[in-house]
Amino acid sequence: MKKVQLLLTLALGAGMAQAAPVVTPGGDAAKQVLAREQARTAALEHSDVATLERIMADDVTYIHASGKVDTKKSYLDAIRSGQLRYISWRPMNLDVRVLGNGAGSGAVIDGEYAVKVTDSRVQPTPFDINIFILTVYERRDGQWQQIAWQSTRDVGTPPDKALPRSSAK
């Protein structure tokens, strides 16, 4: 019985480790960027436009998995109006790379999210989607701001069957 408990504990721990974000060289800057990304997804889940205003740069390029392209204004307007409502964001695997000097002038996050969303611009009912993402943050006026986002639908795994994957990097 103790062997079974040990195996279950190890399996659970391994599964949690696979879902954990990976912070690569860049130290504190990488941790700051990851914290900023986590604040962004929390703001999306709560339709917190004021927080999103601060995190997203005015000149952000935002490309959805559907192919729809938004500006900061059109994206935040869709959230304000209720056309776009994020129900949940679950990171599957995130890798942060800091660019530039030690303090970091820019950073790239790539990885995966499992997202539940209602976007009446695409379809009227909520849907689950697994996405691969690439997002870029830049340090501006002492704050990390998102300057680009691109997501691509994971066509290999149905959203209800997704399991965290380990980083192949």
LINBELLIN-V628085 format. One line per field, one symbol per residue. ss: DSSP state (A for helix, B for strand, O for the rest). Layout:
ss: ???
This chain:
ss: OAAAAAAAAAAAAAAAAAAOOBBOOOAAAAAAAAAAAAAAAAAAAOOOAAAAAAABBBBBBBBOOOOOBBOAAAAAAAAAAOOBBBBBBBBBBBBBBBBOOOOOOBBBBBBBBBBBBBBOOOOOOOBBBBBBBBBBBBBBOOBBBBBBBBBBBOOOOOAAAOOOOOOOO
